Amino acid sequence: MYNLIFHAKTDDFISQNTTTLTHAIKSLKILDPSLGSGAFPMGLLNEILRILHLLNPTMQAQDIAALKREIIQKQIYGIDIDADAIEIAKLRFWLSIAVDEDTP
């Protein structure tokens, strides 16, 4: 796993356990207790997408956009004392989805 995460390389273990690893990564739940601008959750979104794409390199652009939406909806959570920070983070996620979509 170290090589997959830090060096973007797959080995025999990863090749033999792709389905299990994909399921494990998709079952992660991430909470940012001080959301702020949403930089931490956005970074995690990008890392999760990168690893899932390495596990399944045949994904098309529309699959990646759908996967991004799924990760945002089911895996990443954030709270903040400032309601404006939450709205900024929501906007940031919405913009990241809009960039990847072919149609609005």
N, CA, C and O of each residue as an XYZ file, in Angstrom:
416
protein
N       0.812     -1.197      0.000
C       0.000      0.000      0.000
C       0.859      1.267      0.000
O       0.478      2.281     -0.585
N       1.998      1.203      0.647
C       2.879      2.363      0.697
C       3.229      2.843     -0.705
O       3.153      4.037     -0.993
N       3.611      1.916     -1.575
C       3.979      2.283     -2.939
C       2.794      2.853     -3.714
O       2.965      3.753     -4.537
N       1.603      2.338     -3.457
C       0.408      2.857     -4.132
C       0.129      4.291     -3.711
O      -0.129      5.155     -4.550
N       0.180      4.538     -2.422
C      -0.181      5.857     -1.903
C       0.905      6.899     -2.171
O       0.598      8.010     -2.603
N       2.157      6.557     -1.923
C       3.214      7.563     -2.002
C       3.964      7.599     -3.329
O       4.554      8.623     -3.673
N       3.950      6.497     -4.078
C       4.713      6.457     -5.318
C       3.857      6.121     -6.539
O       4.382      6.025     -7.648
N       2.553      5.943     -6.353
C       1.617      5.626     -7.437
C       2.046      4.389     -8.222
O       1.936      4.344     -9.447
N       2.538      3.386     -7.494
C       2.979      2.146     -8.130
C       2.145      0.990     -7.587
O       1.834      0.942     -6.397
N       1.792      0.073     -8.459
C       1.081     -1.122     -8.022
C       2.049     -2.299     -7.986
O       3.046     -2.330     -8.707
N       1.735     -3.250     -7.142
C       2.539     -4.465     -7.059
C       1.609     -5.673     -7.112
O       0.411     -5.522     -7.353
N       2.146     -6.857     -6.890
C       1.343     -8.072     -6.983
C       0.206     -8.082     -5.964
O      -0.916     -8.470     -6.291
N       0.486     -7.663     -4.742
C      -0.546     -7.638     -3.705
C      -1.704     -6.742     -4.120
O      -2.867     -7.125     -3.993
N      -1.393     -5.565     -4.610
C      -2.432     -4.618     -5.009
C      -3.209     -5.162     -6.208
O      -4.434     -5.048     -6.251
N      -2.526     -5.740     -7.160
C      -3.193     -6.313     -8.330
C      -4.134     -7.449     -7.958
O      -5.201     -7.591     -8.555
N      -3.753     -8.253     -6.982
C      -4.573     -9.385     -6.573
C      -5.734     -8.977     -5.674
O      -6.712     -9.717     -5.566
N      -5.649     -7.830     -5.033
C      -6.668     -7.396     -4.067
C      -7.330     -6.080     -4.451
O      -7.756     -5.329     -3.574
N      -7.422     -5.791     -5.726
C      -7.981     -4.526     -6.191
C      -9.400     -4.316     -5.698
O      -9.734     -3.226     -5.233
N     -10.241     -5.334     -5.788
C     -11.642     -5.203     -5.379
C     -11.747     -4.928     -3.880
O     -12.511     -4.058     -3.460
N     -10.998     -5.651     -3.090
C     -11.027     -5.464     -1.640
C     -10.519     -4.079     -1.258
O     -11.109     -3.415     -0.406
N      -9.441     -3.644     -1.877
C      -8.895     -2.319     -1.582
C      -9.849     -1.216     -2.003
O     -10.016     -0.230     -1.285
N     -10.471     -1.372     -3.156
C     -11.444     -0.376     -3.626
C     -12.604     -0.283     -2.649
O     -13.032      0.815     -2.292
N     -13.114     -1.427     -2.217
C     -14.219     -1.432     -1.260
C     -13.794     -0.776      0.059
O     -14.559     -0.001      0.633
N     -12.608     -1.072      0.536
C     -12.124     -0.491      1.788
C     -12.000      1.027      1.681
O     -12.370      1.751      2.605
N     -11.485      1.503      0.561
C     -11.326      2.949      0.378
C     -12.683      3.626      0.255
O     -12.877      4.721      0.781
N     -13.624      2.985     -0.434
C     -14.955      3.573     -0.583
C     -15.770      3.527      0.707
O     -16.784      4.216      0.814
N     -15.349      2.734      1.681
C     -16.087      2.665      2.941
C     -15.532      3.633      3.995
O     -16.067      3.708      5.101
N     -14.473      4.368      3.665
C     -13.922      5.349      4.597
C     -14.929      6.459      4.867
O     -15.670      6.869      3.974
N     -14.947      6.937      6.095
C     -15.725      8.114      6.471
C     -14.744      9.110      7.072
O     -13.988      8.774      7.983
N     -14.759     10.331      6.561
C     -13.787     11.333      6.969
C     -14.537     12.537      7.529
O     -15.470     13.042      6.904
N     -14.127     12.990      8.707
C     -14.747     14.145      9.351
C     -13.685     15.203      9.601
O     -12.644     14.929     10.197
N     -13.959     16.404      9.141
C     -13.095     17.543      9.435
C     -13.813     18.371     10.499
O     -14.825     19.003     10.195
N     -13.319     18.384     11.739
C     -14.030     19.070     12.816
C     -13.907     20.596     12.797
O     -14.584     21.276     13.568
N     -13.067     21.131     11.942
C     -12.988     22.593     11.781
C     -12.821     22.868     10.293
O     -11.713     23.102      9.809
N     -13.918     22.838      9.594
C     -13.951     22.832      8.136
C     -13.206     23.997      7.497
O     -12.474     23.811      6.525
N     -13.389     25.174      8.029
C     -12.713     26.347      7.458
C     -13.069     26.540      6.001
O     -14.250     26.573      5.657
N     -12.083     26.669      5.141
C     -12.329     26.892      3.713
C     -12.554     25.586      2.956
O     -12.910     25.612      1.778
N     -12.351     24.453      3.610
C     -12.548     23.163      2.962
C     -11.303     22.617      2.290
O     -11.400     21.697      1.478
N     -10.140     23.158      2.605
C      -8.907     22.704      1.953
C      -8.568     21.255      2.315
O      -8.173     20.482      1.442
N      -8.717     20.880      3.583
C      -8.404     19.519      4.001
C      -9.327     18.501      3.324
O      -8.830     17.526      2.760
N     -10.646     18.688      3.358
C     -11.512     17.717      2.675
C     -11.301     17.685      1.157
O     -11.428     16.629      0.538
N     -10.983     18.820      0.565
C     -10.720     18.832     -0.880
C      -9.444     18.049     -1.189
O      -9.385     17.318     -2.178
N      -8.437     18.203     -0.352
C      -7.216     17.429     -0.531
C      -7.470     15.942     -0.398
O      -6.924     15.145     -1.160
N      -8.303     15.562      0.574
C      -8.654     14.153      0.738
C      -9.445     13.640     -0.454
O      -9.229     12.517     -0.910
N     -10.349     14.449     -0.955
C     -11.109     14.064     -2.148
C     -10.165     13.761     -3.296
O     -10.314     12.748     -3.979
N      -9.207     14.625     -3.507
C      -8.249     14.421     -4.600
C      -7.394     13.175     -4.386
O      -7.101     12.457     -5.342
N      -6.992     12.910     -3.145
C      -6.185     11.715     -2.852
C      -6.999     10.439     -3.047
O      -6.504      9.466     -3.617
N      -8.236     10.439     -2.580
C      -9.094      9.264     -2.753
C      -9.325      9.003     -4.232
O      -9.241      7.861     -4.682
N      -9.615     10.048     -4.987
C      -9.810      9.893     -6.440
C      -8.558      9.355     -7.118
O      -8.639      8.482     -7.982
N      -7.415      9.871     -6.729
C      -6.154      9.436     -7.331
C      -5.915      7.950     -7.076
O      -5.552      7.211     -7.991
N      -6.115      7.520     -5.847
C      -5.875      6.115     -5.509
C      -6.879      5.210     -6.203
O      -6.505      4.159     -6.723
N      -8.153      5.604     -6.220
C      -9.159      4.782     -6.898
C      -8.890      4.708     -8.397
O      -9.137      3.679     -9.027
N      -8.391      5.788     -8.959
C      -8.051      5.775    -10.387
C      -6.839      4.868    -10.650
O      -6.777      4.203    -11.684
N      -5.889      4.841     -9.728
C      -4.750      3.927     -9.868
C      -5.192      2.472     -9.771
O      -4.642      1.604    -10.449
N      -6.190      2.207     -8.923
C      -6.698      0.844     -8.791
C      -7.518      0.416    -10.000
O      -7.594     -0.769    -10.322
N      -8.132      1.389    -10.664
C      -8.937      1.101    -11.852
C      -8.582      2.113    -12.945
O      -9.322      3.075    -13.151
N      -7.468      1.913    -13.644
C      -7.006      2.909    -14.624
C      -7.877      3.010    -15.874
O      -7.652      3.896    -16.698
N      -8.860      2.134    -16.037
C      -9.717      2.190    -17.223
C     -10.902      3.139    -17.048
O     -11.742      3.242    -17.942
N     -10.982      3.834    -15.910
C     -12.105      4.759    -15.688
C     -12.086      5.883    -16.702
O     -11.037      6.441    -17.025
N     -13.261      6.198    -17.193
C     -13.428      7.308    -18.134
C     -13.695      8.601    -17.366
O     -13.915      8.570    -16.155
N     -13.677      9.722    -18.056
C     -13.873     11.028    -17.424
C     -15.237     11.123    -16.741
O     -15.339     11.661    -15.638
N     -16.287     10.604    -17.386
C     -17.620     10.675    -16.771
C     -17.704      9.783    -15.534
O     -18.449     10.087    -14.602
N     -16.945      8.681    -15.517
C     -16.906      7.823    -14.329
C     -16.220      8.539    -13.169
O     -16.634      8.406    -12.018
N     -15.189      9.284    -13.475
C     -14.466     10.025    -12.445
C     -15.349     11.113    -11.852
O     -15.340     11.326    -10.640
N     -16.115     11.806    -12.698
C     -17.025     12.840    -12.210
C     -18.093     12.235    -11.304
O     -18.411     12.807    -10.261
N     -18.645     11.096    -11.684
C     -19.655     10.421    -10.859
C     -19.043      9.923     -9.555
O     -19.675     10.004     -8.502
N     -17.824      9.410     -9.619
C     -17.137      8.926     -8.429
C     -16.856     10.081     -7.468
O     -16.983      9.927     -6.253
N     -16.481     11.219     -8.006
C     -16.229     12.397     -7.179
C     -17.502     12.788     -6.430
O     -17.461     13.078     -5.235
N     -18.618     12.794     -7.131
C     -19.901     13.138     -6.517
C     -20.234     12.145     -5.397
O     -20.695     12.539     -4.326
N     -19.996     10.861     -5.654
C     -20.278      9.817     -4.663
C     -19.401      9.981     -3.416
O     -19.886      9.840     -2.293
N     -18.131     10.275     -3.610
C     -17.222     10.468     -2.479
C     -17.670     11.658     -1.630
O     -17.684     11.580     -0.402
N     -18.032     12.747     -2.284
C     -18.475     13.939     -1.560
C     -19.742     13.642     -0.766
O     -19.873     14.081      0.377
N     -20.668     12.908     -1.357
C     -21.944     12.640     -0.691
C     -21.841     11.622      0.432
O     -22.535     11.751      1.440
N     -20.987     10.607      0.284
C     -21.015      9.486      1.216
C     -19.807      9.359      2.140
O     -19.863      8.607      3.113
N     -18.721     10.070      1.864
C     -17.500      9.824      2.621
C     -16.944     11.014      3.375
O     -16.299     10.834      4.408
N     -17.170     12.209      2.898
C     -16.529     13.380      3.491
C     -17.561     14.224      4.234
O     -18.589     14.615      3.681
N     -17.258     14.491      5.502
C     -18.142     15.282      6.354
C     -17.324     16.386      6.993
O     -16.119     16.234      7.196
N     -17.974     17.499      7.311
C     -17.278     18.585      7.953
C     -18.223     19.411      8.799
O     -19.402     19.555      8.478
N     -17.698     19.947      9.873
C     -18.466     20.837     10.740
C     -17.601     22.055     11.039
O     -16.373     22.005     10.964
N     -18.268     23.137     11.376
C     -17.546     24.355     11.741
C     -18.482     25.220     12.560
O     -19.698     25.177     12.375
N     -17.926     25.995     13.452
C     -18.725     26.898     14.268
C     -19.264     28.065     13.436
O     -20.291     28.657     13.769
N     -18.561     28.381     12.359
C     -18.938     29.483     11.480
C     -19.741     28.945     10.291
O     -19.223     28.176      9.480
N     -20.988     29.349     10.197
C     -21.860     28.874      9.115
C     -21.336     29.298      7.742
O     -21.525     28.578      6.762
N     -20.690     30.439      7.662
C     -20.137     30.898      6.382
C     -19.036     29.967      5.882
O     -18.901     29.757      4.677
N     -18.250     29.410      6.800
C     -17.194     28.476      6.408
C     -17.800     27.237      5.766
O     -17.252     26.710      4.797
N     -18.904     26.777      6.285
C     -19.590     25.609      5.716
C     -20.066     25.924      4.308
O     -19.922     25.102      3.403
N     -20.627     27.099      4.121
C     -21.110     27.484      2.786
C     -19.954     27.610      1.789
O     -20.093     27.236      0.624
N     -18.828     28.130      2.240
C     -17.653     28.245      1.367
C     -17.161     26.858      0.956
O     -16.820     26.633     -0.205
N     -17.127     25.937      1.907
C     -16.697     24.571      1.595
C     -17.671     23.905      0.628
O     -17.246     23.210     -0.295
N     -18.980     24.112      0.830
C     -19.978     23.561     -0.100
C     -19.756     24.101     -1.507
O     -19.800     23.352     -2.482
N     -19.519     25.394     -1.603
C     -19.262     26.010     -2.908
C     -18.011     25.428     -3.547
O     -17.984     25.166     -4.749
N     -17.005     25.233     -2.763
C     -15.754     24.667     -3.279
C     -15.973     23.265     -3.844
O     -15.461     22.940     -4.914
N     -16.732     22.436     -3.128
C     -17.052     21.095     -3.625
C     -17.914     21.169     -4.878
O     -17.684     20.434     -5.838
N     -18.905     22.054     -4.868
C     -19.781     22.186     -6.035
C     -18.976     22.599     -7.262
O     -19.191     22.067     -8.351
N     -18.061     23.531     -7.095
C     -17.229     23.964     -8.218
C     -16.329     22.839     -8.722
O     -16.091     22.729     -9.925
N     -15.830     22.006     -7.816
C     -14.979     20.892     -8.249
C     -15.774     19.880     -9.061
O     -15.232     19.256     -9.973
N     -17.052     19.711     -8.740
C     -17.910     18.829     -9.539
C     -18.221     19.480    -10.879
O     -18.168     18.820    -11.916
N     -18.545     20.766    -10.864
C     -18.912     21.467    -12.100
C     -17.776     21.466    -13.113
O     -18.025     21.412    -14.317
N     -16.552     21.525    -12.650
C     -15.394     21.523    -13.553
C     -15.289     20.202    -14.310
O     -14.906     20.185    -15.479
N     -15.628     19.096    -13.648
C     -15.491     17.775    -14.252
C     -16.674     17.340    -15.115
O     -16.548     16.394    -15.893
N     -17.806     18.004    -14.994
C     -18.999     17.625    -15.736
C     -18.923     18.136    -17.173
O     -18.432     19.233    -17.437
N     -19.422     17.306    -18.095
C     -19.478     17.725    -19.499
C     -20.615     18.691    -19.753
O     -20.492     19.603    -20.571
N     -21.721     18.497    -19.056
C     -22.882     19.382    -19.190
C     -23.191     19.991    -17.836
O     -22.921     19.376    -16.804
N     -23.753     21.192    -17.824
C     -24.040     21.842    -16.536
C     -25.114     21.104    -15.750
O     -25.469     21.522    -14.647
